[in-house]
Amino acid sequence: MEHFNDLTPFYRAVDAASLGRSIAEARKEAALTQHDLSVKLGVTRGTIVRLEAGEAVSMVVAMQAIRAVGRDVALVPRFSKLQVRP
């Protein structure tokens, strides 16, 4: 997980583990517990634990979690150059 800019929350997740860590960090920044997030998504807390640990969960749950913690997703092909501006 790499945090690129303090003004714009932007994280690079290259695998399930780094995605999970990014979601966990964003959840904490949003002052949400795992239980809070699970209630918002209508899933069990165990699902959130698995998501944040980089274990198998549905892509739908992962995308909903990202939005619920106030983040967006940008898929960038590997080896692409990306400029992030506030």
Residue pairs with C-beta under 8 A, 6 or more apart in sequence:
1 11
1 12
1 13
1 18
1 21
1 22
1 25
2 11
2 12
3 9
3 10
3 11
4 10
4 11
4 12
4 84
5 84
5 86
7 86
8 84
8 85
8 86
9 26
9 29
9 71
10 84
11 18
11 22
11 25
11 26
11 71
12 18
13 19
13 21
13 22
15 54
16 54
16 55
16 56
17 53
17 54
18 54
19 54
19 62
20 51
20 52
20 53
20 54
20 55
21 52
21 54
22 71
23 51
23 52
23 62
23 65
23 66
23 69
23 71
24 52
26 66
26 69
26 70
26 71
27 33
27 34
27 37
27 52
27 65
27 69
29 69
30 69
30 70
32 40
32 68
32 69
34 45
34 48
34 49
34 52
35 45
37 48
37 65
37 68
37 69
38 44
38 45
38 47
38 48
40 68
41 47
41 48
41 61
41 64
41 65
41 68
43 61
47 57
47 61
48 65
50 56
50 57
51 57
51 61
51 62
51 65
63 73
66 72
66 73
74 82
76 82
